[in-house]
Amino acid sequence: MSPVFVDTSALLALLVVNDVSHAAARAGFERLHDREAALTDDLHERALDLVLERGQAAFSLVDAASLLTIRDRGIHEVFAFDGHFEVEGLTPV
């Protein structure tokens, strides 16, 4: 199976029982069985360049590093509750 990017929004929702997205996070996590998870490497310089290029206050350094990791790995699916990923054309799992 193809790898999936795991965002901190999904991990927090999974860990915090009273999070509004907790039930969806549990269900999504179950679908990740036997999937390779892509985690961010040291991409700070490239991510900072992307943030400055975009010039959007809502697009953070973490968002940029995540997006670069996704692009570098050829990932098309994300386990996340952050709307930035869908805006970028990625599919939530």
Contacts in CASP RR format, 6 or more apart in sequence:
PFRMAT RR
TARGET T0000
AUTHOR 0000-0000-0000
METHOD contacts of the structure
MODEL  1
MSPVFVDTSALLALLVVNDVSHAAARAGFERLHDREAALTDDLHERALDL
VLERGQAAFSLVDAASLLTIRDRGIHEVFAFDGHFEVEGLTPV
1 34 0 8 1.000
1 35 0 8 1.000
1 36 0 8 1.000
2 35 0 8 1.000
2 36 0 8 1.000
2 75 0 8 1.000
2 76 0 8 1.000
2 77 0 8 1.000
3 35 0 8 1.000
3 36 0 8 1.000
3 37 0 8 1.000
3 38 0 8 1.000
3 73 0 8 1.000
3 74 0 8 1.000
3 75 0 8 1.000
4 32 0 8 1.000
4 35 0 8 1.000
4 36 0 8 1.000
4 37 0 8 1.000
4 38 0 8 1.000
4 75 0 8 1.000
4 77 0 8 1.000
4 78 0 8 1.000
4 79 0 8 1.000
4 93 0 8 1.000
5 37 0 8 1.000
5 38 0 8 1.000
5 66 0 8 1.000
5 69 0 8 1.000
5 70 0 8 1.000
5 73 0 8 1.000
5 75 0 8 1.000
5 77 0 8 1.000
5 78 0 8 1.000
5 79 0 8 1.000
5 80 0 8 1.000
5 85 0 8 1.000
5 90 0 8 1.000
6 32 0 8 1.000
6 37 0 8 1.000
6 38 0 8 1.000
6 39 0 8 1.000
6 78 0 8 1.000
6 79 0 8 1.000
6 80 0 8 1.000
7 66 0 8 1.000
7 78 0 8 1.000
7 79 0 8 1.000
7 80 0 8 1.000
7 81 0 8 1.000
7 82 0 8 1.000
7 85 0 8 1.000
8 62 0 8 1.000
9 21 0 8 1.000
9 80 0 8 1.000
9 81 0 8 1.000
9 82 0 8 1.000
10 21 0 8 1.000
10 25 0 8 1.000
10 28 0 8 1.000
10 29 0 8 1.000
10 79 0 8 1.000
10 80 0 8 1.000
10 81 0 8 1.000
12 19 0 8 1.000
13 19 0 8 1.000
13 20 0 8 1.000
13 21 0 8 1.000
13 22 0 8 1.000
13 24 0 8 1.000
13 25 0 8 1.000
13 81 0 8 1.000
14 22 0 8 1.000
14 25 0 8 1.000
14 26 0 8 1.000
14 29 0 8 1.000
16 22 0 8 1.000
19 25 0 8 1.000
21 81 0 8 1.000
24 81 0 8 1.000
25 81 0 8 1.000
28 79 0 8 1.000
28 93 0 8 1.000
29 79 0 8 1.000
31 93 0 8 1.000
32 79 0 8 1.000
32 93 0 8 1.000
38 69 0 8 1.000
38 70 0 8 1.000
38 73 0 8 1.000
38 75 0 8 1.000
39 69 0 8 1.000
40 65 0 8 1.000
40 66 0 8 1.000
40 69 0 8 1.000
41 69 0 8 1.000
43 64 0 8 1.000
43 65 0 8 1.000
43 68 0 8 1.000
43 69 0 8 1.000
44 61 0 8 1.000
44 65 0 8 1.000
46 64 0 8 1.000
46 65 0 8 1.000
46 68 0 8 1.000
47 61 0 8 1.000
47 62 0 8 1.000
47 64 0 8 1.000
47 65 0 8 1.000
47 68 0 8 1.000
48 61 0 8 1.000
48 64 0 8 1.000
50 64 0 8 1.000
50 67 0 8 1.000
50 68 0 8 1.000
51 59 0 8 1.000
51 60 0 8 1.000
51 61 0 8 1.000
51 63 0 8 1.000
51 64 0 8 1.000
54 64 0 8 1.000
58 84 0 8 1.000
59 84 0 8 1.000
63 82 0 8 1.000
63 84 0 8 1.000
66 85 0 8 1.000
67 84 0 8 1.000
67 85 0 8 1.000
67 88 0 8 1.000
69 75 0 8 1.000
70 78 0 8 1.000
70 85 0 8 1.000
70 88 0 8 1.000
70 90 0 8 1.000
75 90 0 8 1.000
76 90 0 8 1.000
76 91 0 8 1.000
77 90 0 8 1.000
77 91 0 8 1.000
77 92 0 8 1.000
77 93 0 8 1.000
78 85 0 8 1.000
78 90 0 8 1.000
78 91 0 8 1.000
78 92 0 8 1.000
78 93 0 8 1.000
79 92 0 8 1.000
79 93 0 8 1.000
80 92 0 8 1.000
85 92 0 8 1.000
86 92 0 8 1.000
END
